[in-house]
């Protein structure tokens, strides 16, 4: 094992709770795996689909327990360029640890996306109800206005 840490370490607050709740022998193995990861001696297997960008790390010899991590840029205040971010610790059975990690990723993305007022402005700008032409009015425009064509009236209402 290298003597110096190659990566910084950070964890989702709930992932730390995961570590506290797993059996003691699994917690010890998980902490040892995290140490290997931080020192750059292990990488983990890349994941796909909703966990794209994440890696899974086997904790125990029976491969029942997993860590789900991300490699990401470290904060500017860190002495490291990259960090290991722990998303979840748990059992593989029924994909529980993967579902937990995916849910935590979704929550984090919801809180780090653009501000709500920017999303609302963008949504209004792309509204399918926005018309390129002004809506029809009940009264025709005053005659004699240059450049304004007369409105054709029909007996059926125009539907959207």
N, C-alpha and C positions, 0 to 999 in steps of 0.2 A: 504494500500500500504506500502511495506517495505520502510524504511527510506534511505537505502543505495542501490546503484546500484549493481546488481548482475552480469551484463554483461557490457562490453565496447560497444561502438557504432561506426560504420563506415558506409559509404554509397557510392554507385556508384555515380560519379559526375553527371550523367544524372538523377539519382533518386532525387538528391537535386533540380535540375531544375523542375522535376515533381512536387515536393512539392510547388515550387513557382508559378506554373501555375494552380494548382487546385483551385476551389472556396475557399474563405476564411474560410467558416464554415467547409469544408472538411479538409482543412489544419489544423485547430485547433483540429479537432477530430483525425486526423492522428498523430499529435504530441503527443496528449494525449495517443494514443495507443502505440506509440514508447516508451513513458515514462513507461507505464505498462510493456512492453516487457523488457526494460532495468532493471527494478526492479524485474523481475522474476514473476510478477503477472499474466502474460498471456503467452501463448505459440504459438498459431496459429495452423492451421490445416496442417498436412503434405501433400505434393504434390507428384505427380507421373510423370512417363514418362520423358520428357525432362527437367522437373523441379524437378526431384528427388533430395532430399536434401534441398529443399526449403519449406517454410511454407507460407500460405496465412493468412492474418489477415483482418477481416471485419472492415471497418472504420465507416460506418454510419448505423443507425437503418434500413434503407431500403436495406442494403447490396448491394448497387450499386458500391461502391468504395472499393478498396483493396490495401493492402500493400503486396509486395512479399519480403520476407526476407530469410536470411540464418543464421544458428547458425554455427559459425566456430571458430577455434582457434584464439585467440587474438595475436597480435605481442608480441615479447619477452619484449618490453619496456613497455607494459601495466601492470597495477596492477591487471587486471582481466585475468582469464584463457581463457575465451570464449568471443566472441563478437557477437552482432547482426549486420548483414550486410544488409542494405536496398538496394534492387535491383531495385524496381520499385514501383510507386504509380500511380494508375489510375482507370478507370472504368472497370467493369467486362464485360460490353456490348461487344459482339462479341469477347470475350476473349482478348481484346486489351492489358490489363495490363500483361496478361500471355505471350503473343507473345513478348511484349517488354522485359520482364524479360528473356525469353529464348534467345532472340537475344543478350542481354547484357552478358549473361553467355557464349555464344559461342564466342563472341569477347574477353572476358577475358581469356577463355581457349586458344584461338589462340595466345594471347600475352604472356601467362605464360608457354606454353609447352616448350619442349626442343629446344635448339638453332637450326637454320636452317641447319647449317653444320652437326650437328648430325643426323637430319632427313634425309638429303641427303645421308650420309654414310650408314645409315640403309636401305634406299630404294635401293641403289645400291647392298648392300649385299644380299638382298632378290629378286633381279631382276629375273623375269622369263626367261630373255634372257641369263642369266649366264649359261654356259654349264659346265657340270662336266668333260667333256673330251675336249681336245683342238680341234679347228675347223679343218676341212679337208683343206689340202693345195693342190695347183695345181701340185706341184712336189713331187714325192715320196722321202722319206728320203734316204740319201746316204746309199748304201749297206754296210754291214759289221758293222753297229753300234749295239753293244750288247743291248738287251732289248727293241729295237724299232721294233714293228711288221710292216710288209709292209702294205701300204694302199691299200685297194681293190678299184679298179676303176670300176664304173658302168656307163652305158650310160645315165641314168636319173639323174637329179640333185636332191639332197636331199633337201626337204622342211622343214621349221620350223613349 
